[in-house]
């Protein structure tokens, strides 16, 4: 949650490009104020923890990159005695998936990083919307390529954890591009003791792939969190059933930041696009950002997800 003791924390919710692209500066946000994990805990408590985990995966204080000690220090203070970065977590211009695996005796977090505004490799992966086979279906080729680049690390960390903790939950999570990688990792690992929680996640695959997720959701917690008109949740377009969202539980933050479960009518693609600046989608969505941001852009901010979900618990 935003740190009430910091005089600048309230500005983290302003509709600015900086708040869309980067987590808060050091001291403006307090990570993991949730109680220790409890099996069978309220889904809203799980959402709060996952929202913090997803934002922390950016490993930045605004534009300043964290170092390993920063990341591991925050996780250790939250009770995660073991944590390891995934991918080129602390370098500029990385061309792989990135994130971390953190664990303790009760559960683990597998968190993936979203698109970084200053990383053209991330933008290229976002734009690689041709589809490729995965799980007997078709998925976004750029997202799959990014997960493939770190898959050896992911399986190594999961196997190491499972050696002594075969039944503890692994929460797989991420914001934006990170949510897409989390989704792919969830179905690829196919761990019975796992959950999936995404924030501002784009469409990842075709309807057949969504059915794979829906099948897993019969026995595992699978939640998709959407903030109001968040434009990223409306891409790639669902033209001719090439892409779709899975029919899983949706937590939607409405315009007043009230958290609603499975609302009967979510905003449509056209609702979100109508509030974008003219011609905006002709470029990557993180280029040429207006200031202040229009609503569908401001709604994608990772700190808004973390703060508004946290207040709704």
C-alpha positions as CSV (number, residue, x, y, z in Angstrom):
1,X,0.0,0.0,0.0
2,X,1.0,3.6,-0.4
3,X,3.1,4.8,2.5
4,X,1.0,7.5,4.4
5,X,4.2,8.8,6.0
6,X,5.6,9.8,2.7
7,X,4.6,13.3,1.5
8,X,4.9,12.2,-2.2
9,X,3.1,8.9,-2.1
10,X,-0.3,10.3,-3.1
11,X,1.1,11.5,-6.4
12,X,1.8,7.9,-7.4
13,X,-1.9,7.6,-8.5
14,X,-1.8,10.6,-10.8
15,X,-2.5,9.8,-14.5
16,X,1.1,10.4,-15.6
17,X,3.4,8.5,-17.9
18,X,5.8,7.9,-15.1
19,X,3.2,6.2,-13.0
20,X,2.1,4.1,-15.9
21,X,5.7,3.0,-16.7
22,X,7.4,2.6,-13.3
23,X,6.7,1.5,-9.8
24,X,6.9,4.1,-7.0
25,X,10.1,5.5,-5.7
26,X,11.8,4.2,-2.6
27,X,9.7,4.9,0.5
28,X,6.5,5.8,-1.3
29,X,5.1,2.2,-1.2
30,X,5.2,-0.5,1.4
31,X,5.2,-4.0,-0.1
32,X,3.5,-7.1,1.4
33,X,1.4,-5.6,4.2
34,X,-0.8,-8.7,4.0
35,X,-0.8,-11.3,6.8
36,X,1.3,-14.4,6.4
37,X,-0.2,-16.8,3.8
38,X,-2.8,-19.2,5.1
39,X,-4.1,-22.2,3.1
40,X,-7.7,-21.4,2.1
41,X,-7.4,-17.7,2.7
42,X,-9.8,-15.2,1.2
43,X,-9.2,-14.7,-2.5
44,X,-9.0,-10.9,-1.9
45,X,-6.1,-11.4,0.4
46,X,-4.4,-13.5,-2.2
47,X,-5.0,-10.7,-4.8
48,X,-3.3,-8.1,-2.6
49,X,-0.2,-10.3,-2.2
50,X,-0.1,-11.1,-5.9
51,X,-0.5,-7.4,-6.9
52,X,2.5,-6.5,-4.7
53,X,4.5,-9.4,-6.1
54,X,3.7,-8.3,-9.7
55,X,4.7,-4.7,-9.2
56,X,7.9,-5.8,-7.4
57,X,8.9,-7.9,-10.4
58,X,9.8,-4.6,-12.2
59,X,12.6,-4.3,-9.6
60,X,12.7,-0.6,-9.9
61,X,12.2,2.5,-7.8
62,X,10.7,4.7,-10.6
63,X,13.5,4.7,-13.2
64,X,16.3,3.6,-10.8
65,X,16.9,-0.1,-11.1
66,X,17.0,-2.1,-7.9
67,X,20.0,-4.3,-7.2
68,X,19.7,-7.9,-6.0
69,X,20.0,-6.8,-2.4
70,X,17.0,-4.5,-2.7
71,X,14.8,-7.2,-4.2
72,X,15.8,-9.9,-1.8
73,X,15.6,-7.5,1.1
74,X,12.0,-6.6,0.4
75,X,11.1,-10.3,0.0
76,X,13.0,-11.4,3.1
77,X,11.2,-8.7,5.2
78,X,7.9,-10.2,3.9
79,X,8.9,-13.7,5.0
80,X,10.3,-15.1,1.9
81,X,13.5,-16.6,3.1
82,X,14.6,-17.8,-0.3
83,X,14.4,-15.8,-3.5
84,X,16.2,-15.8,-6.9
85,X,15.9,-13.5,-9.9
86,X,14.8,-14.9,-13.2
87,X,16.4,-13.7,-16.5
88,X,18.5,-10.5,-16.9
89,X,16.6,-8.8,-14.1
90,X,18.9,-5.8,-13.4
91,X,20.2,-4.8,-16.8
92,X,18.9,-2.3,-19.4
93,X,17.6,-3.6,-22.7
94,X,17.2,-7.3,-21.7
95,X,15.7,-9.5,-24.4
96,X,14.4,-12.3,-22.1
97,X,11.5,-12.8,-19.7
98,X,12.3,-11.5,-16.3
99,X,11.0,-11.8,-12.7
100,X,11.8,-13.9,-9.6
101,X,10.9,-17.0,-7.6
102,X,10.5,-16.5,-3.9
103,X,9.5,-19.1,-1.3
104,X,9.1,-20.1,2.3
105,X,7.7,-23.2,4.0
106,X,4.1,-22.3,3.4
107,X,4.0,-21.1,-0.3
108,X,5.9,-19.7,-3.2
109,X,5.6,-16.8,-5.6
110,X,6.6,-17.0,-9.3
111,X,6.3,-13.4,-10.5
112,X,7.0,-12.1,-14.0
113,X,7.8,-8.6,-15.1
114,X,5.7,-6.5,-17.5
115,X,6.8,-4.4,-20.4
116,X,9.5,-1.8,-19.6
117,X,8.9,1.5,-21.3
118,X,12.6,1.9,-22.0
119,X,13.1,-1.6,-23.5
120,X,12.6,-1.9,-27.2
121,X,13.0,-5.7,-27.0
122,X,10.0,-5.9,-24.7
123,X,8.0,-3.8,-27.2
124,X,9.1,-6.1,-30.1
125,X,7.9,-9.1,-28.1
126,X,4.5,-7.4,-27.5
127,X,4.2,-6.7,-31.2
128,X,5.0,-10.3,-32.3
129,X,1.3,-11.3,-32.5
130,X,1.5,-14.2,-34.9
131,X,0.5,-17.4,-33.1
132,X,2.5,-20.5,-32.4
133,X,1.6,-23.9,-31.0
134,X,1.4,-24.4,-27.2
135,X,-0.6,-26.9,-25.1
136,X,-2.4,-28.2,-28.1
137,X,-3.6,-24.7,-29.0
138,X,-2.2,-21.4,-30.4
139,X,-0.6,-18.6,-28.4
140,X,1.1,-15.3,-28.9
141,X,4.5,-16.0,-30.4
142,X,6.3,-13.1,-28.6
143,X,5.0,-14.0,-25.2
144,X,6.0,-17.7,-25.7
145,X,9.5,-16.7,-26.9
146,X,10.1,-14.6,-23.8
147,X,9.0,-17.5,-21.5
148,X,11.1,-20.0,-23.5
149,X,14.2,-17.8,-22.8
150,X,13.9,-18.4,-19.0
151,X,12.1,-21.7,-18.9
152,X,15.2,-23.6,-17.7
153,X,15.5,-21.3,-14.7
154,X,11.8,-21.5,-13.9
155,X,11.8,-25.3,-13.9
156,X,15.0,-25.4,-11.9
157,X,13.5,-23.2,-9.1
158,X,10.2,-25.0,-9.1
159,X,11.9,-28.5,-8.9
160,X,14.1,-27.3,-6.1
161,X,11.1,-26.1,-4.1
162,X,9.1,-29.2,-4.8
163,X,11.9,-31.5,-3.5
164,X,10.9,-30.7,0.1
165,X,7.5,-29.0,-0.3
166,X,5.5,-31.1,-2.7
167,X,2.0,-29.7,-1.8
168,X,2.5,-26.1,-1.0
169,X,0.9,-23.6,-3.3
170,X,2.9,-21.7,-6.0
171,X,1.2,-18.5,-6.9
172,X,2.1,-17.6,-10.5
173,X,1.5,-13.9,-11.2
174,X,2.4,-10.9,-13.2
175,X,1.3,-7.5,-14.6
176,X,0.8,-6.7,-18.3
177,X,3.4,-8.7,-20.3
178,X,4.2,-10.4,-17.0
179,X,0.6,-11.6,-16.7
180,X,0.9,-13.2,-20.2
181,X,4.1,-15.0,-19.2
182,X,2.5,-16.1,-15.9
183,X,-0.5,-17.5,-17.8
184,X,1.8,-19.5,-20.1
185,X,3.9,-20.7,-17.2
186,X,0.8,-21.8,-15.3
187,X,-0.4,-24.0,-18.1
188,X,3.0,-25.3,-19.0
189,X,3.9,-26.3,-15.4
190,X,0.5,-27.8,-14.9
191,X,1.1,-28.0,-11.2
192,X,-1.9,-29.2,-9.1
193,X,-0.8,-27.1,-6.2
194,X,-0.6,-23.8,-8.0
195,X,-2.7,-20.7,-8.7
196,X,-2.8,-18.0,-11.4
197,X,-3.5,-14.3,-10.7
198,X,-2.9,-11.7,-13.4
199,X,-3.2,-7.9,-13.5
200,X,-3.9,-6.0,-16.7
201,X,-3.1,-9.1,-18.8
202,X,-3.4,-9.0,-22.6
203,X,-5.0,-11.8,-24.5
204,X,-2.6,-14.7,-24.7
205,X,-4.0,-17.3,-27.0
206,X,-6.9,-18.6,-29.0
207,X,-10.2,-20.1,-27.6
208,X,-8.7,-23.5,-27.5
209,X,-5.9,-22.2,-25.3
210,X,-8.5,-20.5,-23.1
211,X,-10.2,-23.9,-22.7
212,X,-6.9,-25.3,-21.3
213,X,-6.9,-22.5,-18.6
214,X,-10.7,-23.0,-17.9
215,X,-10.1,-26.7,-17.3
216,X,-7.4,-26.0,-14.8
217,X,-9.6,-23.4,-13.1
218,X,-12.0,-26.2,-12.1
219,X,-9.6,-27.3,-9.4
220,X,-7.3,-24.3,-8.9
221,X,-7.6,-20.6,-8.2
222,X,-7.4,-18.7,-11.5
223,X,-8.2,-15.0,-11.3
224,X,-7.9,-12.2,-13.8
225,X,-7.9,-8.6,-12.4
226,X,-8.9,-5.8,-14.7
227,X,-8.8,-2.1,-13.8
228,X,-11.7,-0.3,-15.4
229,X,-10.9,0.5,-19.1
230,X,-7.2,-0.8,-19.0
231,X,-6.3,-0.8,-22.7
232,X,-3.9,-3.7,-22.5
233,X,-6.7,-6.1,-21.5
234,X,-8.2,-5.3,-24.9
235,X,-5.3,-6.4,-27.0
236,X,-4.5,-8.3,-29.2
237,X,-8.0,-7.9,-30.7
238,X,-10.3,-10.9,-30.7
239,X,-10.9,-10.6,-34.4
240,X,-12.2,-13.9,-35.9
241,X,-11.4,-15.8,-32.7
242,X,-7.7,-15.5,-33.2
243,X,-7.4,-14.3,-29.6
244,X,-9.6,-14.6,-26.5
245,X,-9.7,-14.2,-22.7
246,X,-10.2,-17.4,-20.7
247,X,-13.6,-17.8,-18.9
248,X,-12.2,-17.6,-15.4
249,X,-13.1,-15.5,-12.4
250,X,-12.7,-11.8,-13.1
251,X,-12.1,-9.1,-10.4
252,X,-13.0,-5.8,-12.0
253,X,-12.1,-2.4,-10.5
254,X,-14.9,-0.1,-11.7
255,X,-14.5,3.6,-12.3
256,X,-14.9,4.3,-8.6
257,X,-12.3,1.7,-7.7
258,X,-14.8,-0.7,-6.2
259,X,-13.8,-4.3,-6.7
260,X,-16.6,-6.3,-8.4
261,X,-16.5,-10.1,-9.0
262,X,-17.6,-11.4,-12.4
263,X,-19.5,-8.3,-13.5
264,X,-22.2,-9.1,-16.1
265,X,-20.8,-6.6,-18.6
266,X,-17.2,-5.6,-18.8
267,X,-16.2,-2.6,-21.0
268,X,-15.7,-3.7,-24.6
269,X,-12.7,-3.2,-26.8
270,X,-14.5,-0.3,-28.5
271,X,-15.4,1.3,-25.2
272,X,-11.7,1.4,-24.3
273,X,-10.4,2.5,-27.7
274,X,-12.9,5.3,-27.9
275,X,-11.2,7.0,-25.0
276,X,-7.7,6.8,-26.5
277,X,-6.1,9.8,-28.3
278,X,-6.7,9.7,-32.0
279,X,-4.4,7.4,-33.9
280,X,-2.8,6.2,-30.7
281,X,-2.9,2.5,-31.6
282,X,-0.8,3.0,-34.7
283,X,2.3,2.9,-32.5
284,X,3.3,0.7,-29.6
285,X,1.0,1.6,-26.7
286,X,3.9,2.9,-24.6
287,X,5.1,5.4,-27.2
288,X,4.0,9.0,-27.6
289,X,2.2,8.9,-24.2
290,X,0.1,12.0,-23.5
291,X,0.4,13.8,-20.2
292,X,-2.0,13.5,-18.5
293,X,-2.9,10.0,-19.6
294,X,-6.3,9.1,-21.0
295,X,-8.3,6.8,-18.8
296,X,-7.6,3.5,-20.6
297,X,-3.8,4.2,-20.2
298,X,-3.9,5.4,-16.6
299,X,-5.9,2.3,-15.7
300,X,-3.0,0.1,-16.6
301,X,-0.6,1.6,-14.0
302,X,0.8,-1.2,-11.7
303,X,0.6,0.9,-8.6
304,X,-3.1,1.6,-9.2
305,X,-3.7,-2.1,-9.4
306,X,-1.8,-2.7,-6.2
307,X,-3.3,0.2,-4.3
308,X,-6.9,-0.2,-5.3
309,X,-6.9,-4.0,-4.8
310,X,-5.3,-3.4,-1.5
311,X,-7.9,-1.0,-0.3
312,X,-10.7,-3.4,-1.4
313,X,-9.5,-6.3,0.7
